[in-house]
Amino acid sequence: MNIDEHINNILNGTEDIPKFNQPEHAGVCSAGPLLVGAILVCDFTRKSIESGGNAGKGETTPANWEIDEAQEKAIQVWAEQNGVWIA
């Protein structure tokens, strides 16, 4: 499933954003698809970077700055693909 499908499912109420309680979830949804998409891109990026590469080799998870940098790049790519990136 791609990000846009997740966004649509969240906004139509068939999927939740697990890290938010019900009032927080409603608030995020009221902000619209761009915020929901940005949250999903950040979540997927964090999960990917934390589970990839050195997982299982006894090495520590990446530093927060590395995760932040990966999330920023992923958000930019996603926003550019959706025509909402402002350089």
C-alpha positions as CSV (number, residue, x, y, z in Angstrom):
1,M,0.0,0.0,0.0
2,N,1.4,3.4,-0.9
3,I,1.3,6.6,1.2
4,D,-1.6,8.1,-0.7
5,E,-3.7,5.0,0.0
6,H,-2.9,5.2,3.7
7,I,-3.8,8.9,3.7
8,N,-7.2,8.2,2.1
9,N,-7.8,5.3,4.6
10,I,-7.0,7.5,7.5
11,L,-9.1,10.4,6.3
12,N,-12.1,8.2,5.6
13,G,-11.8,6.5,9.0
14,T,-10.8,3.0,7.9
15,E,-7.3,3.3,9.3
16,D,-5.8,4.9,12.4
17,I,-2.5,6.6,13.1
18,P,-1.5,4.3,16.0
19,K,0.7,6.7,17.9
20,F,-2.1,9.2,18.5
21,N,-5.1,8.9,20.8
22,Q,-8.6,9.6,19.4
23,P,-8.6,13.4,20.0
24,E,-5.1,13.8,18.6
25,H,-6.0,11.6,15.6
26,A,-9.0,13.8,14.9
27,G,-6.9,16.9,15.2
28,V,-4.3,15.6,12.7
29,C,-7.0,14.5,10.3
30,S,-8.7,18.0,10.5
31,A,-5.4,19.5,9.3
32,G,-5.8,17.6,6.0
33,P,-3.9,15.2,3.8
34,L,-0.6,17.0,3.7
35,L,0.0,16.7,7.5
36,V,-1.2,13.1,7.5
37,G,1.1,12.3,4.6
38,A,4.1,14.1,6.3
39,I,3.5,12.1,9.5
40,L,3.3,8.8,7.6
41,V,6.4,9.6,5.6
42,C,8.3,10.4,8.8
43,D,7.0,7.2,10.5
44,F,7.9,5.0,7.6
45,T,11.3,6.5,7.2
46,R,12.1,6.1,10.9
47,K,11.0,2.5,10.9
48,S,13.0,1.8,7.8
49,I,16.2,3.3,9.0
50,E,15.9,1.7,12.5
51,S,15.2,-1.7,11.1
52,G,17.6,-1.7,8.2
53,G,21.3,-2.0,7.7
54,N,22.9,-3.1,11.0
55,A,19.8,-4.6,12.7
56,G,20.7,-7.8,14.5
57,K,24.5,-7.1,14.5
58,G,24.6,-5.7,18.0
59,E,25.1,-2.1,16.8
60,T,23.1,0.8,18.2
61,T,20.3,2.5,16.3
62,P,21.2,5.5,14.2
63,A,21.7,8.8,15.9
64,N,18.7,11.1,16.0
65,W,20.3,13.6,13.6
66,E,20.7,10.7,11.1
67,I,17.0,9.8,11.4
68,D,16.1,13.5,11.1
69,E,18.2,13.9,8.0
70,A,16.6,10.9,6.4
71,Q,13.1,12.1,7.3
72,E,13.8,15.6,5.8
73,K,15.0,14.0,2.5
74,A,12.0,11.7,2.4
75,I,9.5,14.5,3.1
76,Q,11.1,16.6,0.3
77,V,10.9,13.7,-2.2
78,W,7.3,13.0,-1.3
79,A,6.3,16.7,-1.4
80,E,8.0,17.2,-4.8
81,Q,6.2,14.1,-6.2
82,N,2.9,15.6,-5.0
83,G,3.6,19.1,-6.3
84,V,3.6,20.8,-2.9
85,W,7.3,21.4,-2.3
86,I,8.3,25.0,-2.1
87,A,12.0,25.5,-2.7
